Amino acid sequence: MFIDLKDKRYYKIGEVAKAFNVNTSLIRFWENEFDVLKPKKNKKGNRLFTQDDLKNLKLIYFLVKEKGFTLEGAKNKLKESSEKITSNHNIIIRLEEIKNELTQIKNQL
């Protein structure tokens, strides 16, 4: 899944939900379910997601939405072999970026 967000220090929950094409309630639900998601909160209580949070969300999205894991299965998979999943997921993300770049070049020709 290719997420197109500008490089910023913090992202609001609405920006994150729009990038993943999900509801903000799902992001909040995943925050409660997965210990790896710990967005910062400002004085108003608004969630502010960092780049690390986005990486974890991409991984959770990949396991739950693309691979079809249950929430418990995704939690167990994250605990068991997070390094292997992360490296495989990073490879997939990089390949998607390359594919998007090649598509843009093709469209320009």
Stockholm file with secondary structure:
# STOCKHOLM 1.0

chainA/1-109         MFIDLKDKRYYKIGEVAKAFNVNTSLIRFWENEFDVLKPKKNKKGNRLFTQDDLKNLKLIYFLVKEKGFTLEGAKNKLKESSEKITSNHNIIIRLEEIKNELTQIKNQL
#=GR chainA/1-109 SS CCCCCCCCSCEEHHHHHHHHTSCHHHHHHHHHHCTTCCCEECTTCCEEECHHHHHHHHHHHIIIIISCCCHHHHHHHHHHCHHHHHHHHHHHHHHHHHHHHHHHHHHHC
#=GC SS_cons         CCCCCCCCSCEEHHHHHHHHTSCHHHHHHHHHHCTTCCCEECTTCCEEECHHHHHHHHHHHIIIIISCCCHHHHHHHHHHCHHHHHHHHHHHHHHHHHHHHHHHHHHHC
//
